[in-house]
Amino acid sequence: MRRGSIVALVGIALIAGGVAAAVALLPTWLPETASREAGRIHFVIWFVVVICIVIFSVVAAVMIYSVLNFRAAEDDWEDGPPVHGHTGLEITWTAIPFVIVTAIAIVSAIVLSRNDAQAKDTLRINVTAQQFEFTFSYPDAKNITSPVLRLPKDRSVELYMRSLDVIHSLFVPQFSQKEDIVPGLVTQLHITPTRTGTFPLECTELCGLGHSLMRTQAIVMEPSAFDAWLKQQKKGAAPPASSTTSTSTTTSTSTTSTSTTASSSAAGLSVFNSYGCSGCHTLTAAKATGTVGPNLDKLVAYAKQAKQPLESFVHESIVSPDAYIQPGYPKGVMPPDFAQKLNPGQLDAVVTFLVQSAQQAGKKG
Amino acid sequence: MLGPGLFRAAWMFVLFGGIGFGLVVLTRWGAGWHPILLLEPLVLVAGLVAAPIGFLAGLGAFDYWVYYALGYPTRAEDHSGHGAKSWRDYFRVNTDHKVIGVQYLVTTIFFFLAGGMLAMLVRAQLAKPNSHYFDPQTYNGLFSVHAALMIFLFIIPAYAGLANFVVPLMLGAPDMAFPRLNALSFWLLPIAGIMMLSSFFMPGGAFACGWTGYATLCSQHQPIGAIFFNQGVQWAGASSIMTALNFLVTIITMRAPGMTFWRLPLLVWANFTTSLLVVIATPFIAGSQFFSMFDHVMHTSFFDPVGGGYPLGYQHIFWFYSHPAVYIMMLPGFGIMSEIIAVFSRKPIFGYRLMALSLMAIVVLGFSVWAHHMFVSGMSSWLRVPMMITTLLIAIPTGIKIFSWLATIWGGKLHLRTPMLFALGFLSMFVIGGLSGVMLGAVPIDIHVSQTYFIVAHIHYVLFGGSVFTIFAGIYYWFPKMTGRMYDERLGKLHFWLTFIGFNLTFFPMHILGTEGMPRRVATYLPKFADLNMFISLASFGLGASTIIFLYNMITSWRFGEIAPANPWHAMTLEWQVTSPPPTFNFDEIPQVVGSPYEYGVPGAQHAILAPSKAREMEEVPV
């Protein structure tokens, strides 16, 4: 190979590498890191990206140089030099990738084992996923529940996750951690938050019609603020929970701290929120904006269409959702098992709440 | 009326559907089950099993075997099923591998357009957050059917179509080993495709659980459209398996004298290895779809934890097929690339034996990497590191192929015709897709980007920038051989550049969306992703429009194109040594193979000696 062509080849490779590096650096590719695990994962990403840029530049340089220098005239079908191979080259381009992928595998395995290692004072949080909502409960604090994930900063946290229906997945981009939530299994996810703030938490496994809206938030708090929040929640939950939750730490899937006796609209709202209704339905009183299922602000009108009294219509629509389908909405989407999931007190509470909110919304409208 | 053909197919379709219907109704009535007219078993038995069999029987796909089985005298083979004299011959059971190859390609391009239209609708919805063009069921159906059509009805069978036309010619064989089986496996395809498309018209809408059809969403929580996917995969899969068996037997037993394995063109090697993958792996997806459908229709509990089932079991079985399927959708493309790059560089393929061996290495390694699709699935965590190592190792044989193609180009005499442009486009795009594949292979990176738009970007770089580019390259390359006419070179190049640019503008930004955290398979997204999504949607409409140029070029050139010489590319492989299009039985006499198919520039080298034939006389350009 002539000196000139080597210079040209290196020059093209540098330009290609420069362009690739600019593409890698100029746009914001990754969210800010908010966990120790994310920091390590970002390191692996950049480590592999550098390798990728080098390989891409070599390939691009050879291709561009060839296209620029080795063109034949349109009607010149003469053959090129009969080169059949070169053992040295072939060994080289088998050996170098082998070394590279070995390096990537080692770095990845080390990061993986560090990211999964729990500290001694790991905080346990139980996660329940269902179409289309997450519920988080804190077994160390009498299983108080929350629709958002609250975490203390700088403490190792292990999520124990269950699903009530189909496969979901929990992902917070700023934590770089993700794991599916599989019916019949308890899967685990380890996070050590390093930055206070509010981050989006989303389901990333297609779980049905409301999948796009199965989102909530992860809120990382200073440890003192987190403890204060836990205490406050415990107080609110203490009286009714004392008799039921002490034995249910291991089977906390559907236990909520909600009072089972109160039929006030607060209890109904709580049931509405913790059973994922807002994933599919719109209801002003609960600030819900789902569009998969019927708009619950219009329940009064729907009941008229169905020719049923409002209260029994609402009740029936929850316990056997396919008995009457509001025209324009798909059948078989709403889970049919709320009659089993809710106890009678919860069911009454949510029916009362829906009837009241619908009547209010009807008056306003 | 009684002769095989579309008319008999129509009434037998209705008749068999009626028999299936009656069977279900009688059984339910006899057993006292209510309601007697239950939709799911009726649709499954009558619509998805019995009626298609009636259609095939009416078309005449089983005639010979039925005569034989019933002890009637079989009609002597008069070769009347061979060749096509008019366009009508493309609409019957034809046993000529060249006709079947064209049937495959036209059918698959139809489904490519249908799948592409669905993708445009998906992009319309995603142009802005919170759009309401489609209700959620329809929207989830759009991307599910898009992927299912592109994979099962376009990429896999389009390769089968190209290979159907080319492989027997390259081997020096008069046809495939089992021509009647070949015809049957083609006619299963339109059935599968129409089944998947028609699920949109079922009550409740199309299957909407993604092309992966994960349990328990797909096995329990879907409308009846889901079983259209389950059954569609069975018909397409059966077609795939039969074709692969046919290729294996053809390649092993019907090579011309002197055509040793080390003299096979790399396209034949590629289809040999692909067929091995298909035969071994496809029964697994068939199983997974049967189990899923049984859970849906018969309430078995293969994957339902309430009945003792295991949802992750579905994923293990599914990916044990669907990872090798990635190579089923790639290796034939590698073969096409090797042919085109050698011919348009006018050089022998660099490192021929290592090229063939790396195909075999991919086949073997390809069966040991499936769980890299499941790094975040909740499977046993110890499995992740071994599967990461095998996954990364597969980059080595793939790298060998890319470097060998580069070395083939190096120092050659390049002709940048349309097939070569697509080949070079493939090389650059596949490198990007391969590198993002290495990133996904590393478990920590996969944990961050899996199930996001990064995956969507990666799969399109591999399957569009990779597979679809090679299919376009192959169609342009063999167009003169198939139709006897040249395509329009200017339009071909325009098509390439519009596709290349549109493709990158559409799919590259998806990497960024993914690393920033936008999940895939969503109908709406956080407002911060709005600008990029609008950009992607606009680019994707441009990409879609570029296909119109391809269609226009193909249709007008097929009718009015310049008459093609026997060997317009001055290639050495056997298909170019006969007329364009080739005679009905390919060769007047079976050729004698005497050397490698890639001896460009070697003085006096010959691939094969053909008996003095029409091919020589028709040759217009002296070599």
Boltz contact constraints between the chains, C-beta under 6 A:
constraints:
  - contact:
      token1: [A, 27]
      token2: [B, 512]
      max_distance: 6.0
  - contact:
      token1: [A, 29]
      token2: [B, 512]
      max_distance: 6.0
  - contact:
      token1: [A, 29]
      token2: [B, 515]
      max_distance: 6.0
  - contact:
      token1: [A, 30]
      token2: [B, 515]
      max_distance: 6.0
  - contact:
      token1: [A, 31]
      token2: [B, 516]
      max_distance: 6.0
  - contact:
      token1: [A, 31]
      token2: [B, 517]
      max_distance: 6.0
  - contact:
      token1: [A, 41]
      token2: [B, 444]
      max_distance: 6.0
  - contact:
      token1: [A, 41]
      token2: [B, 448]
      max_distance: 6.0
  - contact:
      token1: [A, 44]
      token2: [B, 442]
      max_distance: 6.0
  - contact:
      token1: [A, 44]
      token2: [B, 444]
      max_distance: 6.0
  - contact:
      token1: [A, 44]
      token2: [B, 445]
      max_distance: 6.0
  - contact:
      token1: [A, 45]
      token2: [B, 445]
      max_distance: 6.0
  - contact:
      token1: [A, 48]
      token2: [B, 439]
      max_distance: 6.0
  - contact:
      token1: [A, 48]
      token2: [B, 442]
      max_distance: 6.0
  - contact:
      token1: [A, 52]
      token2: [B, 435]
      max_distance: 6.0
  - contact:
      token1: [A, 59]
      token2: [B, 431]
      max_distance: 6.0
  - contact:
      token1: [A, 62]
      token2: [B, 406]
      max_distance: 6.0
  - contact:
      token1: [A, 66]
      token2: [B, 409]
      max_distance: 6.0
  - contact:
      token1: [A, 66]
      token2: [B, 410]
      max_distance: 6.0
  - contact:
      token1: [A, 70]
      token2: [B, 412]
      max_distance: 6.0
  - contact:
      token1: [A, 70]
      token2: [B, 414]
      max_distance: 6.0
  - contact:
      token1: [A, 71]
      token2: [B, 414]
      max_distance: 6.0
  - contact:
      token1: [A, 72]
      token2: [B, 413]
      max_distance: 6.0
  - contact:
      token1: [A, 72]
      token2: [B, 415]
      max_distance: 6.0
  - contact:
      token1: [A, 77]
      token2: [B, 570]
      max_distance: 6.0
  - contact:
      token1: [A, 79]
      token2: [B, 346]
      max_distance: 6.0
  - contact:
      token1: [A, 79]
      token2: [B, 600]
      max_distance: 6.0
  - contact:
      token1: [A, 79]
      token2: [B, 601]
      max_distance: 6.0
  - contact:
      token1: [A, 80]
      token2: [B, 346]
      max_distance: 6.0
  - contact:
      token1: [A, 80]
      token2: [B, 347]
      max_distance: 6.0
  - contact:
      token1: [A, 80]
      token2: [B, 412]
      max_distance: 6.0
  - contact:
      token1: [A, 80]
      token2: [B, 413]
      max_distance: 6.0
  - contact:
      token1: [A, 80]
      token2: [B, 601]
      max_distance: 6.0
  - contact:
      token1: [A, 81]
      token2: [B, 411]
      max_distance: 6.0
  - contact:
      token1: [A, 81]
      token2: [B, 601]
      max_distance: 6.0
  - contact:
      token1: [A, 82]
      token2: [B, 348]
      max_distance: 6.0
  - contact:
      token1: [A, 82]
      token2: [B, 601]
      max_distance: 6.0
  - contact:
      token1: [A, 82]
      token2: [B, 602]
      max_distance: 6.0
  - contact:
      token1: [A, 84]
      token2: [B, 348]
      max_distance: 6.0
  - contact:
      token1: [A, 85]
      token2: [B, 350]
      max_distance: 6.0
  - contact:
      token1: [A, 85]
      token2: [B, 351]
      max_distance: 6.0
  - contact:
      token1: [A, 90]
      token2: [B, 351]
      max_distance: 6.0
  - contact:
      token1: [A, 90]
      token2: [B, 354]
      max_distance: 6.0
  - contact:
      token1: [A, 93]
      token2: [B, 403]
      max_distance: 6.0
  - contact:
      token1: [A, 97]
      token2: [B, 395]
      max_distance: 6.0
  - contact:
      token1: [A, 97]
      token2: [B, 396]
      max_distance: 6.0
  - contact:
      token1: [A, 97]
      token2: [B, 399]
      max_distance: 6.0
  - contact:
      token1: [A, 98]
      token2: [B, 396]
      max_distance: 6.0
  - contact:
      token1: [A, 101]
      token2: [B, 392]
      max_distance: 6.0
  - contact:
      token1: [A, 101]
      token2: [B, 395]
      max_distance: 6.0
  - contact:
      token1: [A, 104]
      token2: [B, 442]
      max_distance: 6.0
  - contact:
      token1: [A, 105]
      token2: [B, 389]
      max_distance: 6.0
  - contact:
      token1: [A, 105]
      token2: [B, 392]
      max_distance: 6.0
  - contact:
      token1: [A, 108]
      token2: [B, 442]
      max_distance: 6.0
  - contact:
      token1: [A, 108]
      token2: [B, 443]
      max_distance: 6.0
  - contact:
      token1: [A, 108]
      token2: [B, 444]
      max_distance: 6.0
  - contact:
      token1: [A, 109]
      token2: [B, 385]
      max_distance: 6.0
  - contact:
      token1: [A, 111]
      token2: [B, 444]
      max_distance: 6.0
  - contact:
      token1: [A, 112]
      token2: [B, 443]
      max_distance: 6.0
  - contact:
      token1: [A, 112]
      token2: [B, 444]
      max_distance: 6.0
  - contact:
      token1: [A, 166]
      token2: [B, 216]
      max_distance: 6.0
  - contact:
      token1: [A, 166]
      token2: [B, 217]
      max_distance: 6.0
  - contact:
      token1: [A, 166]
      token2: [B, 221]
      max_distance: 6.0
  - contact:
      token1: [A, 167]
      token2: [B, 214]
      max_distance: 6.0
  - contact:
      token1: [A, 169]
      token2: [B, 451]
      max_distance: 6.0
  - contact:
      token1: [A, 173]
      token2: [B, 517]
      max_distance: 6.0
  - contact:
      token1: [A, 176]
      token2: [B, 448]
      max_distance: 6.0
  - contact:
      token1: [A, 178]
      token2: [B, 376]
      max_distance: 6.0
  - contact:
      token1: [A, 178]
      token2: [B, 447]
      max_distance: 6.0
  - contact:
      token1: [A, 179]
      token2: [B, 376]
      max_distance: 6.0
  - contact:
      token1: [A, 180]
      token2: [B, 376]
      max_distance: 6.0
  - contact:
      token1: [A, 180]
      token2: [B, 377]
      max_distance: 6.0
  - contact:
      token1: [A, 180]
      token2: [B, 378]
      max_distance: 6.0
  - contact:
      token1: [A, 182]
      token2: [B, 311]
      max_distance: 6.0
  - contact:
      token1: [A, 182]
      token2: [B, 378]
      max_distance: 6.0
  - contact:
      token1: [A, 183]
      token2: [B, 305]
      max_distance: 6.0
  - contact:
      token1: [A, 183]
      token2: [B, 311]
      max_distance: 6.0
  - contact:
      token1: [A, 184]
      token2: [B, 305]
      max_distance: 6.0
  - contact:
      token1: [A, 185]
      token2: [B, 378]
      max_distance: 6.0
  - contact:
      token1: [A, 187]
      token2: [B, 378]
      max_distance: 6.0
  - contact:
      token1: [A, 202]
      token2: [B, 519]
      max_distance: 6.0
  - contact:
      token1: [A, 204]
      token2: [B, 451]
      max_distance: 6.0
  - contact:
      token1: [A, 204]
      token2: [B, 519]
      max_distance: 6.0
  - contact:
      token1: [A, 206]
      token2: [B, 210]
      max_distance: 6.0
  - contact:
      token1: [A, 206]
      token2: [B, 521]
      max_distance: 6.0
  - contact:
      token1: [A, 209]
      token2: [B, 136]
      max_distance: 6.0
  - contact:
      token1: [A, 209]
      token2: [B, 137]
      max_distance: 6.0
  - contact:
      token1: [A, 212]
      token2: [B, 522]
      max_distance: 6.0
  - contact:
      token1: [A, 212]
      token2: [B, 523]
      max_distance: 6.0
  - contact:
      token1: [A, 212]
      token2: [B, 524]
      max_distance: 6.0
  - contact:
      token1: [A, 292]
      token2: [B, 136]
      max_distance: 6.0
  - contact:
      token1: [A, 330]
      token2: [B, 137]
      max_distance: 6.0
